[in-house]
Amino acid sequence: MLRPLSSDDLPLLTRLYGDPDRMRHIDRVMTDAQIRQLLAERLQPWCWGDSHWCSQVILHQGEPAGIIGWRQLPMSEATVELGFMLLPGFEGLGLVQRSLAAIRLSHWQPLGIERAVALCAEANLACQRSLKRAGFRCLERFADSLKLEGQWCASLMFSQDLAATPCPGSVALCGS
């Protein structure tokens, strides 16, 4: 279901970060050079405390379906920021929810991570649905906080208290 990002994943990242439809709620479409640089940054070994993202490839029936990643937030020792993107055709399959349950068990619980947060554009309804299904709740709306395609738009901050929230669909797996 998940595997570490590898240098062989350049085509996957190109399909994600080079796709205007995928990027319309995130940022500008990236050039090939920017995507190669992003891959190089994400391939660095990751340890708790590093500022760069730890990235995993989401697999569906053995096929790369997207990426999911996290990084420690500088203002909190026990909080991670979460991000994810899925290729077209893989939305609505529960992949984000299952990936989060696996990451909590294998990565976050051993590190004592207490909280995860995610930011998304208010117009990104698919991201909001995925986060809510995974047990996140919307904490705050930030007006005119995100510039996309030259326009200021609102963003939402979602949060999940990991110690108090069982993994959706995987309660026994998480020991909650």
Buried (B, 14 or more C-beta within 10 A) or exposed (E): BBEEBEEEBBEBBBBBBBBEEBBBBBEBBBEEEBBBEBBEEBBEEBEBEEEBBBBBBBBBEEEBBBBBBBBBBEEEEBBBBBBBBBBEEBBEEBBBBBBBBBBBBEBBBEBEBBBBBBBBBBBBEEBBEBBBBBBBEBEEEEEEBBEBEEEEBEBBBBBBEBEEBBBBBBEEEBEB
